[in-house]
Amino acid sequence: MNQLLNNLKFHKPFFKLNTAQIEILKDPVDFYVNLHKGIKNAQKRIVWSTLYIGNGNMEEFLIESLSNQQRRFEQLRISLLMDYYRGTRRDKKNHQTPIDHYLYLRMQNLYSNNMKLGLMRHPFLPQFANMLEESAAREIFNVHHMKWYIFDNRVILTGANLQEQYFINRQDRYMVFHEANELADYLDDAQSALLQHAYYVDFDSNSKFDPLRAQPFKRQQYFKEFHQTWKIFKFSYKEAAEIKSDDEEYQEQQQEKVQKQEEDNDNNIKQEQEQEEELSKEEMLQFYERDLIVEQKIQERKEQAKLILNKSFNKGDVQNIINRLEKALYKDEERELDEGEECTVLITLHIPYLQTDEDKLVFMKILENLDQFTSVTLASGYMNFTKTIINFVNNCKTDIKFITASPGANGFHKAGKAKSFIPILYRYFELDIDKPIFEYKRNGWTFHTKGFWAELQDGSTMTIIGSSNYAVRSEKRDNEIQAYIFTQCPMFKQDLKKEQNYLLNYAEKITKEEIIKDNEIKINWKIKLLSKIFKSMM
């Protein structure tokens, strides 16, 4: 492991954590419950980066909880970052966009100045892309695919979006990093930098917001200062802190900020005291009535979420899920954080149009050192690897296996006639691999999992969790984030093994011969032609 880490010294920062700080979640419900748990415990910041937020009742329940928490803690800062095109795509059924949630938050809360919403959009797309209003075709060119969910110093890294299916029956990977202060600060800073260069939403809170007609986006300078913004992260987090502390000008600025903040706090306290004295009984009643309405809405959304769960689970399972949710909302849990062993976490950001290809460089180093591993498992919901990855894995002597979605568990299964060929294309791409492939098949479920598990010759273990599918478009088009975790902890190694086995329990091995002879999923000349046309977009 040490030799491998030495080969990765060119990339920083590295974060040192205890494996007991990392909690591996099993299924979509665990993910949903931990989102609610994170909201309930957050008092300083909630920072989310995602592709989009859905418009279903379970998402509404989540937003109601978010709204209620900010009403409880005035200083709570909420920062949301999502993809521009996916965020403005209008739902065909209810005609809403994901941004409508943000409008709701702004309208419901008194402290809306503490909220920001940024929309990431490729700066160099052709003009005709803008003509495809509200069409999913716009997302072919690039999407903001990074996913992190921060609640104070708790971080959830996953490949899942904030949409109903990802809470019920779309399998992904999920890790919660507890009390990970430095990691949370780093990703928070990353989001702040991206927000400086993203489109952001601004509107009159008294008027109905329509993002496509009102066009409230204030265009920022396109990322010209991005690398300058991030130059401090060429160093490790601690080295960066030391450099800052040596900078006299920085210290003076910090002192001025502290003094100003203290003065502002004193003024705020005086204003609050004056306002409390002036507040009439009638106004107090109105305030509590409004708070009660929010609580009632949460209860309503909870009941609606329960109805949705009933469609995918039996009554016993639903009650168990509700009990877990109630526990997350109303009971505090303490986690022992000193029972594990040290681990090293390396974060990579990947933004192709900024020539920021950290993940490509680091993952290539991993592939170059595959001979140091005794076993490797690589999962991708959309398996369309680059030629470089294919050559490395096919020519490697290490024991490697792959887990991917069967055509019936592909996210585009039943997505409509125009997209019906996509699952077959991904099945066709499986023929490029000469190693064992396992297809995920679970009735009523889709497979969105991506990740890398490996055991090294010295007995240590590593895993990669994040948003990348290791596909062609992951490298060429989309914005991605990955976390590389290295440790010698036997308990964490066992937990990773359980995670793999849980996925493999619903997977079946398939051979090239079976793929070619499959009469239901036929690979004909049309599929081969389409694969050449669309490979770079998948």
Legacy VTK file of the C-alpha trace (Angstrom):
# vtk DataFile Version 3.0
C-alpha trace
ASCII
DATASET POLYDATA
POINTS 538 float
0.000 0.000 0.000
2.798 2.421 0.895
4.445 1.862 -2.468
1.162 2.607 -4.248
0.627 5.762 -2.176
4.166 6.894 -3.032
3.253 6.589 -6.708
0.315 8.910 -6.055
2.311 11.606 -4.268
1.886 13.912 -7.258
-1.753 14.415 -6.221
-2.791 16.283 -3.096
-4.508 16.800 -0.709
-4.548 13.542 1.238
-6.825 13.268 4.260
-6.069 11.087 7.277
-9.142 9.542 8.916
-10.027 6.639 11.186
-11.939 3.832 9.438
-14.518 4.021 12.250
-15.430 7.454 10.847
-16.572 5.808 7.595
-19.986 4.151 7.576
-20.920 2.020 4.558
-24.639 2.155 3.778
-26.344 -0.819 2.178
-29.384 0.300 0.208
-31.390 3.307 -1.107
-33.530 3.520 2.035
-30.376 3.815 4.165
-29.316 6.692 1.925
-32.673 8.443 2.309
-32.740 7.946 6.080
-29.209 9.369 6.402
-30.151 12.439 4.378
-32.908 13.143 6.897
-30.543 12.363 9.762
-27.990 14.801 8.360
-30.584 17.566 7.984
-31.855 17.046 11.524
-28.371 17.436 13.037
-27.072 20.276 10.834
-26.794 23.693 12.453
-24.090 25.490 10.445
-24.107 24.279 6.846
-25.871 22.009 4.394
-23.933 21.769 1.130
-25.274 19.588 -1.680
-23.854 18.902 -5.121
-26.031 16.693 -7.304
-27.196 16.191 -10.871
-30.757 17.170 -9.961
-33.537 16.998 -7.370
-36.717 15.142 -8.295
-40.310 16.347 -7.876
-41.894 13.369 -6.085
-43.377 13.195 -2.606
-40.248 11.720 -1.032
-38.221 14.631 -2.382
-40.891 17.042 -1.103
-40.619 15.410 2.333
-36.850 16.013 2.203
-37.291 19.662 1.174
-39.884 20.225 3.917
-37.356 18.922 6.459
-34.676 21.182 4.984
-37.010 24.165 5.190
-37.974 23.404 8.763
-34.349 23.058 9.866
-33.419 26.466 8.537
-36.334 27.991 10.381
-34.965 26.468 13.574
-31.378 27.659 12.992
-31.146 31.138 11.503
-27.390 30.829 10.911
-27.768 27.569 8.891
-26.229 28.093 5.449
-27.711 26.112 2.550
-25.741 25.740 -0.675
-27.122 23.749 -3.621
-25.263 22.978 -6.840
-26.785 21.041 -9.725
-26.615 20.657 -13.480
-28.042 23.550 -15.508
-29.787 21.470 -18.165
-31.041 18.715 -15.872
-32.051 21.312 -13.305
-34.195 23.218 -15.796
-35.737 20.190 -17.520
-39.505 20.341 -16.963
-41.297 17.229 -15.708
-43.860 16.006 -18.249
-46.404 15.022 -15.580
-46.432 17.943 -13.138
-44.629 20.522 -15.324
-42.173 21.318 -12.523
-38.404 21.755 -12.693
-35.921 20.836 -9.921
-35.392 24.574 -9.350
-38.986 24.856 -8.125
-37.804 23.288 -4.865
-35.432 26.185 -4.402
-38.261 28.636 -5.002
-40.266 26.861 -2.324
-37.374 27.101 0.127
-36.949 30.822 -0.514
-40.664 31.502 -0.159
-41.029 29.473 3.048
-38.099 30.810 5.032
-37.349 34.091 6.743
-33.597 33.674 6.343
-33.377 33.224 2.575
-30.164 35.265 2.305
-28.387 32.184 3.654
-29.310 30.123 0.574
-27.532 29.782 -2.756
-28.305 27.748 -5.848
-25.748 27.347 -8.621
-26.308 25.718 -12.007
-23.269 24.275 -13.770
-23.255 24.454 -17.551
-20.535 23.698 -20.092
-19.225 27.123 -21.198
-18.273 26.115 -24.729
-21.329 24.275 -26.022
-22.642 25.021 -29.529
-25.439 27.591 -29.735
-28.007 25.091 -31.037
-27.828 23.290 -27.654
-29.677 26.257 -26.147
-32.446 25.819 -28.713
-33.341 22.407 -27.269
-35.374 23.951 -24.444
-36.497 21.518 -21.756
-35.184 18.571 -23.793
-33.032 15.788 -22.354
-30.991 15.956 -25.595
-29.142 18.975 -24.172
-27.542 16.688 -21.578
-25.666 14.701 -24.233
-22.868 17.268 -24.344
-21.987 17.520 -20.647
-23.572 17.307 -17.187
-22.472 18.264 -13.695
-22.315 14.719 -12.297
-20.558 15.383 -8.948
-22.416 14.150 -5.855
-21.644 15.121 -2.274
-24.011 15.878 0.579
-22.498 17.769 3.530
-24.169 18.373 6.892
-21.832 20.410 9.126
-18.839 18.012 9.339
-20.687 14.920 8.126
-20.185 14.033 4.439
-22.105 11.547 2.284
-20.312 10.467 -0.899
-22.330 8.467 -3.405
-23.300 8.180 -7.047
-26.989 8.674 -6.252
-29.128 11.681 -7.104
-31.955 13.157 -5.022
-34.868 11.495 -6.730
-37.526 8.988 -5.654
-36.050 5.947 -7.418
-32.680 6.529 -5.731
-34.465 6.332 -2.363
-36.372 3.106 -3.081
-35.231 0.729 -5.803
-32.176 2.068 -7.660
-29.074 0.489 -6.131
-25.937 2.598 -5.724
-23.032 2.933 -3.271
-23.086 5.236 -0.253
-20.515 6.157 2.400
-20.971 8.500 5.356
-17.836 10.227 6.668
-18.492 11.239 10.287
-16.752 14.209 11.917
-14.626 14.634 8.789
-13.933 18.332 9.297
-11.130 18.760 6.773
-12.877 16.720 4.093
-16.098 18.691 4.595
-14.214 22.002 4.422
-12.413 20.939 1.247
-15.616 19.991 -0.580
-17.396 23.071 0.755
-14.548 25.206 -0.637
-14.785 23.309 -3.933
-18.485 24.107 -4.165
-17.875 27.762 -3.278
-15.313 28.010 -6.087
-17.682 26.374 -8.570
-20.547 28.630 -7.483
-18.405 31.670 -8.287
-18.333 30.554 -11.897
-21.775 28.991 -12.271
-25.097 30.424 -13.281
-26.992 31.321 -10.168
-30.661 31.898 -9.505
-31.918 35.301 -8.461
-35.530 36.432 -8.529
-38.173 38.593 -6.945
-39.627 36.469 -4.139
-43.024 38.079 -4.691
-43.389 36.828 -8.250
-43.806 33.386 -9.818
-40.429 32.085 -10.950
-40.045 30.600 -14.428
-36.378 29.923 -15.194
-36.817 29.500 -18.928
-38.921 32.592 -19.605
-37.744 34.978 -16.881
-34.087 34.025 -17.430
-32.852 35.120 -13.980
-29.333 33.722 -14.472
-26.443 36.141 -13.974
-23.623 34.896 -16.125
-20.232 34.830 -14.421
-16.791 35.019 -15.980
-16.100 31.543 -17.323
-13.687 29.873 -14.942
-10.715 32.083 -15.881
-9.590 32.270 -12.288
-10.477 28.676 -11.405
-6.909 27.375 -11.173
-5.847 30.476 -9.282
-8.720 29.865 -6.865
-7.522 26.299 -6.309
-3.744 26.790 -6.327
-3.584 26.431 -2.538
-4.760 22.827 -2.887
-1.578 21.871 -4.682
-0.438 21.407 -1.090
-1.928 19.210 1.563
-4.655 20.644 3.753
-2.266 21.101 6.698
0.483 22.593 4.532
-2.056 25.032 3.130
-3.031 26.007 6.672
0.633 26.600 7.577
1.141 28.748 4.493
-1.898 30.780 5.440
-0.668 31.256 9.019
2.695 32.542 7.743
1.017 35.136 5.590
0.922 38.379 7.622
-1.557 40.007 5.295
-3.839 37.030 5.642
-3.594 37.206 9.445
-4.503 40.894 9.412
-7.486 40.200 7.191
-8.608 37.424 9.494
-8.344 39.695 12.540
-10.410 42.338 10.769
-12.995 39.710 9.865
-13.204 38.489 13.468
-13.602 42.039 14.780
-16.257 42.833 12.190
-18.071 39.587 12.934
-18.073 40.352 16.666
-19.445 43.835 15.994
-22.100 42.408 13.680
-23.052 39.815 16.287
-23.416 42.506 18.947
-25.575 44.578 16.608
-27.679 41.530 15.699
-28.252 40.717 19.364
-29.365 44.291 20.051
-31.686 44.246 17.020
-33.164 40.898 18.046
-33.789 42.174 21.558
-35.482 45.274 20.192
-37.563 43.184 17.780
-38.605 40.809 20.556
-39.789 43.765 22.648
-41.725 45.188 19.705
-43.237 41.847 18.682
-46.940 41.811 19.433
-48.898 38.815 20.700
-50.657 38.603 17.361
-47.339 38.418 15.482
-46.075 35.747 17.879
-49.166 33.663 17.191
-48.692 34.052 13.438
-45.084 32.884 13.751
-45.998 29.737 15.704
-48.921 29.023 13.410
-46.570 29.135 10.448
-44.152 26.781 12.199
-47.060 24.424 12.918
-48.073 24.484 9.239
-44.553 23.389 8.234
-44.706 20.509 10.752
-48.113 19.488 9.371
-46.707 19.525 5.825
-43.848 17.293 6.907
-46.359 14.839 8.344
-48.389 14.944 5.110
-45.296 14.325 2.976
-44.310 11.476 5.279
-47.706 9.810 4.742
-47.383 10.289 0.979
-43.867 8.824 1.074
-45.280 5.826 2.936
-47.802 5.251 0.115
-44.981 5.321 -2.439
-42.955 2.801 -0.432
-45.990 0.484 -0.351
-45.692 0.085 -4.127
-42.195 -1.400 -3.884
-42.159 -3.145 -0.492
-44.514 -5.318 1.540
-46.253 -3.870 4.626
-43.719 -5.328 7.045
-40.794 -3.818 5.164
-42.544 -0.439 4.899
-43.146 -0.332 8.646
-39.491 -1.181 9.240
-38.445 1.642 6.902
-40.763 4.108 8.630
-39.365 3.069 12.015
-35.835 3.726 10.745
-36.938 7.103 9.430
-38.629 8.023 12.710
-35.465 7.037 14.570
-33.385 9.241 12.262
-35.709 12.211 12.760
-36.374 12.055 16.469
-33.566 10.127 18.168
-29.888 11.030 18.424
-27.303 8.315 17.875
-23.672 8.382 18.912
-21.051 6.624 16.831
-17.810 5.324 18.315
-15.080 6.970 16.246
-11.970 5.530 17.887
-12.406 1.802 17.275
-10.927 1.612 13.784
-7.506 2.140 12.241
-5.942 4.900 10.182
-6.910 5.275 6.542
-5.836 7.654 3.786
-8.472 9.370 1.640
-7.587 11.012 -1.652
-10.175 13.190 -3.434
-10.068 13.803 -7.189
-12.079 16.340 -9.162
-12.638 15.880 -12.886
-13.865 18.772 -15.074
-12.881 18.138 -18.717
-13.514 21.640 -20.103
-11.200 23.088 -17.423
-8.441 20.604 -18.278
-8.869 19.395 -14.683
-8.297 15.667 -15.107
-7.180 14.647 -11.620
-9.224 11.454 -11.630
-7.930 10.284 -14.983
-4.315 10.725 -13.840
-4.825 8.966 -10.498
-6.897 6.094 -11.924
-4.302 5.509 -14.646
-1.663 5.129 -11.905
-3.891 2.533 -10.216
-4.242 0.624 -13.491
-0.492 0.773 -14.108
0.009 -0.907 -10.713
-2.639 -3.619 -11.079
0.053 -6.273 -10.592
0.267 -5.178 -6.924
-3.320 -6.380 -6.377
-4.443 -9.911 -5.640
-8.095 -9.264 -6.541
-10.127 -6.445 -8.082
-13.861 -5.847 -8.544
-15.041 -3.003 -10.747
-18.707 -1.984 -10.947
-20.414 0.348 -13.385
-24.100 0.828 -14.077
-23.186 1.989 -17.581
-20.211 -0.081 -18.691
-18.638 1.613 -21.697
-14.945 1.728 -20.805
-12.282 3.668 -22.666
-9.804 1.734 -24.801
-7.065 2.440 -22.240
-9.014 0.821 -19.399
-9.985 -2.139 -21.605
-6.350 -2.775 -22.585
-5.145 -2.614 -18.977
-7.739 -5.007 -17.548
-7.658 -7.492 -20.443
-3.870 -7.786 -20.353
-3.586 -7.980 -16.575
-2.942 -11.277 -14.742
-4.693 -10.089 -11.561
-8.015 -11.705 -10.655
-10.559 -9.122 -11.907
-14.340 -9.304 -12.168
-16.985 -6.789 -13.240
-20.501 -6.037 -12.040
-22.880 -4.163 -14.314
-26.589 -3.753 -14.991
-28.461 -6.367 -16.983
-30.558 -4.787 -19.772
-33.637 -5.055 -17.510
-31.826 -3.314 -14.628
-30.363 -0.559 -16.795
-31.490 2.954 -15.863
-32.775 3.491 -19.425
-34.942 0.356 -19.406
-38.515 1.402 -20.250
-37.318 4.981 -20.810
-39.303 5.298 -24.047
-38.966 4.244 -27.666
-36.243 6.771 -28.478
-34.018 5.375 -25.697
-35.015 1.700 -25.898
-31.791 0.778 -27.711
-29.505 2.154 -24.950
-29.568 -0.921 -22.612
-28.760 -3.124 -25.623
-25.799 -0.909 -26.504
-24.376 -1.295 -23.007
-24.841 -5.074 -23.294
-22.929 -4.937 -26.587
-20.050 -3.024 -24.946
-19.643 -5.919 -22.492
-18.133 -7.929 -25.352
-14.989 -5.739 -25.105
-14.096 -7.331 -21.755
-12.240 -10.651 -21.513
-12.739 -11.018 -17.734
-15.749 -12.430 -15.816
-18.839 -10.191 -15.909
-21.781 -10.382 -13.512
-25.083 -8.748 -14.490
-27.312 -7.343 -11.745
-30.868 -8.720 -11.975
-33.387 -7.855 -9.284
-37.099 -7.689 -9.909
-38.295 -4.081 -10.052
-34.832 -2.649 -9.338
-32.279 -0.771 -11.443
-28.500 -0.792 -10.982
-26.718 2.551 -10.714
-23.695 1.352 -8.705
-20.179 2.347 -9.610
-16.986 1.616 -7.732
-13.692 -0.194 -7.353
-12.697 -2.691 -4.651
-9.189 -4.142 -4.445
-6.959 -6.173 -2.141
-3.213 -5.658 -2.292
-0.452 -8.234 -1.904
0.579 -6.808 1.475
-2.918 -7.528 2.874
-4.124 -3.921 2.726
-7.263 -2.868 0.893
-8.497 0.052 -1.159
-11.757 1.214 -2.652
-12.964 4.018 -4.899
-16.373 5.600 -4.416
-17.842 8.506 -6.326
-19.817 9.589 -9.345
-17.791 8.220 -12.261
-18.981 5.205 -14.262
-15.447 4.834 -15.711
-17.164 5.272 -19.068
-16.082 7.225 -22.125
-18.351 10.157 -21.289
-17.126 10.157 -17.680
-13.642 10.910 -18.990
-14.485 13.096 -21.987
-17.625 15.019 -20.997
-18.933 15.026 -17.422
-17.850 16.666 -14.165
-16.990 13.926 -11.661
-15.678 13.403 -8.136
-14.004 10.294 -6.711
-12.692 9.313 -3.281
-9.794 6.813 -3.114
-9.575 5.115 0.297
-6.517 3.098 1.433
-6.209 1.179 4.710
-4.859 -1.913 6.438
-7.837 -2.158 8.787
-9.216 -5.760 8.738
-12.693 -4.643 9.917
-13.042 -2.137 7.100
-11.792 -4.756 4.672
-14.537 -7.072 5.917
-17.169 -4.339 5.520
-16.106 -3.775 1.916
-16.337 -7.526 1.283
-19.902 -7.535 2.655
-20.757 -4.631 0.370
-19.508 -6.549 -2.678
-21.321 -9.736 -1.674
-24.582 -7.852 -1.199
-24.389 -6.708 -4.833
-23.260 -10.104 -6.131
-26.215 -11.798 -4.391
-28.424 -10.237 -7.087
-25.998 -10.759 -9.974
-25.547 -13.601 -12.455
-22.414 -14.424 -14.393
-22.750 -14.058 -18.156
-20.390 -15.159 -20.945
-19.734 -13.643 -24.353
-21.365 -16.657 -25.992
-24.565 -16.117 -23.973
-24.630 -12.433 -24.942
-24.257 -13.203 -28.642
-26.870 -16.003 -28.622
-29.457 -14.166 -26.477
-32.709 -14.246 -28.488
-34.471 -11.635 -26.340
-31.703 -9.013 -26.387
-30.506 -9.298 -29.969
-27.324 -7.573 -31.063
-27.817 -6.934 -34.770
-26.155 -4.686 -37.348
-28.260 -1.707 -36.215
-26.893 -1.937 -32.673
-23.330 -2.202 -33.980
-23.870 0.883 -36.131
-25.449 2.867 -33.280
-22.560 1.901 -30.988
-20.112 3.686 -33.300
-22.303 6.793 -33.428
-23.114 7.097 -29.724
-20.110 5.518 -27.957
-18.501 8.875 -27.121
-21.790 10.103 -25.588
-22.310 7.108 -23.263
LINES 1 539
538 0 1 2 3 4 5 6 7 8 9 10 11 12 13 14 15 16 17 18 19 20 21 22 23 24 25 26 27 28 29 30 31 32 33 34 35 36 37 38 39 40 41 42 43 44 45 46 47 48 49 50 51 52 53 54 55 56 57 58 59 60 61 62 63 64 65 66 67 68 69 70 71 72 73 74 75 76 77 78 79 80 81 82 83 84 85 86 87 88 89 90 91 92 93 94 95 96 97 98 99 100 101 102 103 104 105 106 107 108 109 110 111 112 113 114 115 116 117 118 119 120 121 122 123 124 125 126 127 128 129 130 131 132 133 134 135 136 137 138 139 140 141 142 143 144 145 146 147 148 149 150 151 152 153 154 155 156 157 158 159 160 161 162 163 164 165 166 167 168 169 170 171 172 173 174 175 176 177 178 179 180 181 182 183 184 185 186 187 188 189 190 191 192 193 194 195 196 197 198 199 200 201 202 203 204 205 206 207 208 209 210 211 212 213 214 215 216 217 218 219 220 221 222 223 224 225 226 227 228 229 230 231 232 233 234 235 236 237 238 239 240 241 242 243 244 245 246 247 248 249 250 251 252 253 254 255 256 257 258 259 260 261 262 263 264 265 266 267 268 269 270 271 272 273 274 275 276 277 278 279 280 281 282 283 284 285 286 287 288 289 290 291 292 293 294 295 296 297 298 299 300 301 302 303 304 305 306 307 308 309 310 311 312 313 314 315 316 317 318 319 320 321 322 323 324 325 326 327 328 329 330 331 332 333 334 335 336 337 338 339 340 341 342 343 344 345 346 347 348 349 350 351 352 353 354 355 356 357 358 359 360 361 362 363 364 365 366 367 368 369 370 371 372 373 374 375 376 377 378 379 380 381 382 383 384 385 386 387 388 389 390 391 392 393 394 395 396 397 398 399 400 401 402 403 404 405 406 407 408 409 410 411 412 413 414 415 416 417 418 419 420 421 422 423 424 425 426 427 428 429 430 431 432 433 434 435 436 437 438 439 440 441 442 443 444 445 446 447 448 449 450 451 452 453 454 455 456 457 458 459 460 461 462 463 464 465 466 467 468 469 470 471 472 473 474 475 476 477 478 479 480 481 482 483 484 485 486 487 488 489 490 491 492 493 494 495 496 497 498 499 500 501 502 503 504 505 506 507 508 509 510 511 512 513 514 515 516 517 518 519 520 521 522 523 524 525 526 527 528 529 530 531 532 533 534 535 536 537
